[in-house]
């Protein structure tokens, strides 16, 4: 039994999702490998707000780092949860990727 958002479930909780690998592809778009073995594309330009403004600079968005399975930028001053990245990413199909 587990509780999530105030609701009690009788089955086992889902395992925590983490990022295993991240690779910058182009202009803030990343290829992300998650702990569920899925590889997906995440576009960081959807991240809005003052805290994410530095991601508009190439020297920041081109250099993501992993810290305990969480993607960070700017020496850890910016981060994004693996769950958010997964939910807001797209299936990666290498044959469909076109880089201008």
C-alpha positions as CSV (number, residue, x, y, z in Angstrom):
1,X,0.0,0.0,0.0
2,X,1.2,3.5,-0.8
3,X,-0.1,7.1,-0.7
4,X,0.2,9.6,-3.6
5,X,-1.4,13.0,-3.6
6,X,-3.6,12.1,-0.6
7,X,-4.9,8.9,-2.2
8,X,-4.1,5.5,-0.8
9,X,-3.3,2.7,-3.3
10,X,-3.1,-1.0,-2.5
11,X,-0.4,-1.8,-5.1
12,X,3.3,-1.1,-5.1
13,X,4.5,2.5,-5.8
14,X,6.1,3.3,-9.1
15,X,9.9,3.3,-9.0
16,X,11.5,6.7,-8.9
17,X,12.3,8.0,-12.3
18,X,15.9,9.3,-12.8
19,X,17.9,10.5,-15.8
20,X,20.8,8.1,-16.7
21,X,22.2,10.1,-19.6
22,X,21.7,13.5,-21.3
23,X,23.1,14.8,-24.5
24,X,22.6,18.3,-26.0
25,X,21.4,17.9,-29.6
26,X,20.7,21.5,-30.7
27,X,19.3,24.8,-29.4
28,X,18.3,23.5,-26.0
29,X,16.9,20.2,-27.2
30,X,18.3,17.1,-25.5
31,X,18.3,13.4,-26.0
32,X,17.5,12.0,-22.5
33,X,17.9,8.4,-21.4
34,X,15.6,7.6,-18.4
35,X,15.9,4.9,-15.8
36,X,12.9,3.1,-17.4
37,X,15.3,2.6,-20.4
38,X,13.4,5.0,-22.6
39,X,15.2,7.5,-24.7
40,X,13.2,10.7,-25.4
41,X,13.7,14.2,-26.7
42,X,13.2,17.2,-24.3
43,X,13.0,20.8,-25.4
44,X,14.2,23.1,-22.6
45,X,12.6,26.1,-24.2
46,X,9.3,25.2,-22.6
47,X,10.9,26.0,-19.2
48,X,9.6,29.5,-18.3
49,X,10.2,31.9,-15.5
50,X,13.1,33.9,-14.1
51,X,15.0,30.9,-12.8
52,X,15.2,29.4,-16.3
53,X,16.3,32.6,-18.1
54,X,20.0,31.6,-18.2
55,X,19.0,28.6,-20.4
56,X,18.6,31.1,-23.3
57,X,22.4,31.4,-23.4
58,X,24.3,28.7,-25.4
59,X,27.1,28.5,-22.8
60,X,24.5,27.4,-20.3
61,X,22.1,25.2,-22.3
62,X,25.0,23.4,-24.1
63,X,26.4,22.1,-20.8
64,X,23.9,20.1,-18.9
65,X,25.1,18.0,-16.0
66,X,23.7,15.1,-14.0
67,X,23.5,15.2,-10.2
68,X,21.9,12.2,-8.5
69,X,19.8,11.4,-11.6
70,X,18.6,15.0,-12.0
71,X,19.6,17.3,-14.9
72,X,21.2,20.5,-13.8
73,X,22.7,23.5,-15.6
74,X,24.7,26.5,-14.5
75,X,26.7,24.8,-11.8
76,X,23.6,23.3,-10.2
77,X,21.7,26.6,-10.0
78,X,19.1,25.4,-12.4
79,X,17.5,21.9,-12.4
80,X,14.5,20.1,-13.8
81,X,12.8,17.0,-12.3
82,X,13.1,13.8,-14.3
83,X,9.3,13.3,-14.0
84,X,8.6,16.7,-15.6
85,X,11.2,16.1,-18.4
86,X,9.7,12.7,-19.1
87,X,6.1,14.0,-19.1
88,X,7.0,16.9,-21.4
89,X,9.3,15.0,-23.8
90,X,8.8,13.1,-27.1
91,X,9.6,9.7,-28.2
92,X,13.1,9.6,-29.8
93,X,13.2,8.2,-33.3
94,X,16.7,8.6,-34.8
95,X,15.5,8.3,-38.3
96,X,13.2,11.3,-37.9
97,X,15.8,13.7,-36.5
98,X,16.8,16.5,-38.9
99,X,19.4,19.1,-37.8
100,X,19.6,22.2,-39.9
